[in-house]
Amino acid sequence: MTFAITANYLLGTYQGSDSGGNPESYPSPDRLYKACVAAAYNTFDFEKQTDDRVLTDDQINHALAWLEDNPPRNILLPRVIQPISDAVTFKKKGYLEKDKKSKKGLLKEKKSSDKAAKAMVYCQNVAESLLLTWQWDENPSQEIANTLDMLCGEVPYLGEACSLVELRVQVDGNIPEAQRDKTWTLEEGSMLSGIARGNRVFVVPGAGRLEDLKLAYATANPEGKGKGKNAAKPKVETKEDEQNFLNDYVPKETEDLASYRPPSFHSEQALEAPWTMAIVMSVAVDEDDSGETSEWEPSESEYVGWAVALHRFLVRQWGVNPAPSLVGKYANGVQRPANNVAIQIFDSTLKSQYGDQLRDDVAEKLPGFLIMLPKDMPPQDMQKLCSICERAEGRSLYCSRAVPRLRLGKSTVIDAEHLWKPADDDHIRYWKLRPLAIAETRPMPDPEHKRQWRVAESMYLALGHVWRDKYVSGTAHGTRESQYWATVDAVANQSSNFRIFNCRRVHRVNMASYAHHTNASNVLRAMNAMIAISDEGDSLDCAALAIGQSRHLGGGLLVPYDVPKSEIKPDEHFGKGVPA
């Protein structure tokens, strides 16, 4: 579940400088942190003994501590129009000068010239969610989220005083797919490794940042013990004093740096998640008329049947003209996307086996269905499907006479790219199939090289069809056989994002139960393997994924299979290496 803070600059401009006085194009996460600290002291009487406190010191401390040493995973940066003016400003500065005879203050004026401050113009758009956005992978606790929401709501400007801003907190906030080309992603490796790629470096608050800022403030504003002439004067009175103080005082111990790789690098190297959003629909089993419930533990041969039952229910509830991505039928001339809405079974057995690897806020909602929404599904269709699922609470779902009905529960929208927890630091994320994958096609003859179609070719084809945009775009010519072999060759190439290990054919007595809409002349072929998916950012290590002919209806779900790093040997062509 993601968490985001957006900044809507009300005048469309940002003006600010770093600690060295150099103009910057975007405010850093550290500046956002400082703004929250200022709001805590100025608005909520932080560390003051006052009555009618809206926020306690503990609540503020916990919220600020969450921001420390926790740089955002992604930053959406709107395009900037750089200022080109070389205007010079002439300011009249008034000051009081005491007359020695009358001992009265006389107002005098002097003129000073300086280069006009330059403001960056942001190409932002509220309607399209094109706003400066900081996004984290995980939500904080509800109390911390509420505290940050209140702090951000009291920030009048971010940057100079002319940079009026409206900060908003978004729980489960996702950067829209249309804005991915403007999204910069945190670089996990060495800072030096991103120089050649044009990474951006931002200042982020480290652990203990609050105490460091308090010390800096106390140094700049010493408390005097005397009164009148004996009172201590602040070290910072003018803007020049402020800059000199920042140059001399070095609060760098808690001022960390974070490197973010550009969108172009991300789009070239990282795989896109096939399903970006998902709906977790909780269920309960109606045992009898008494209303008693039990755990939902269908056999694996019933997965497809339950997925088909829910699919038919959703189509009926939609009514006239259901979304093409829901029914899988598209108008003539419309390019068919690689993936449709997929329904997977997250029963009590999966919860017990993989509950520790699921996000906590997902595991607590199980058992249930996971309805995966494809990345290119129109937003209005997503919204309608979510509304249908919400209204379905309390309805019954029938599959067959052999199994009890299900009572549909509450539906929650989640980020499908972060369904699973990341692998531990000493493990590498691999995948295995639950329960199995159905081959997409019969064995294909090779018209050119006379190669034999094995189970490995079926697995490569299944992977290629899910990521068709990347692995099939250049192969849509020739016969069907040649297209399939070209896809297999692309996925099996050593430069691809995939590796398969221990690929094997598996059998079940009732194979027809593991597929939907099969051709009577086709022999169903099931397969299983350990699968590795690797790219520069390990962008799919936590995503909801499924492959194979039944991936949209209960089959081919990929579940984590984490391997200790000590059992992995390096491979120069594949970032995750090869199991020893």
ABEGO torsion letter per residue (X at the ends): XBBBBBBBBAAGBBBBBBAAGBBBABBBAAAAAAAAAAAAAAAAGBGBBBBGBABBAAAAAAAAAAABGBBBABBBBBBBBBBABABBBBBBBBBBBBBAAAGBBBBBBBBBBBBBBBBBBBBBBAAAGBBBBBBBABBBBAAAAAAAAAAAAABABBEBAABBBBBBBBBGBBBBAAAAAABBBBBABBAAAAAAAGBBBBBBBBBGAAAAAAAAAAAABBBBABBEAABBBBABABAAAAAAAAAABBBAAABBBBBBBBAAAAAAABBBBABABBBBBBBBBBABAAGBBBBBBBBAAAAAAAAAAAAAAAAAAAEBGBBAAAAGBBBBGBBBBABBBBBBBBBAAAAAAAAAABBAAAAAAOBEBBBBBBAABBAAAAAAAAAAAAAABGBBBBABAABBBBBBBBBBBBBAABABBBBBAABBBBBBBOABBBBABBBBBBAAAGBBBBAAAAAAAAAAAABAAAAAAAABBEBAAAAAAAAAAAAABAABABBBBGBBBBBBABAAAABBGBBAABBBBBBBBBBBBBBAAGAAAABBBBBEAAAABGBGBBBBBBBBAAABBBBAABAAEBBX
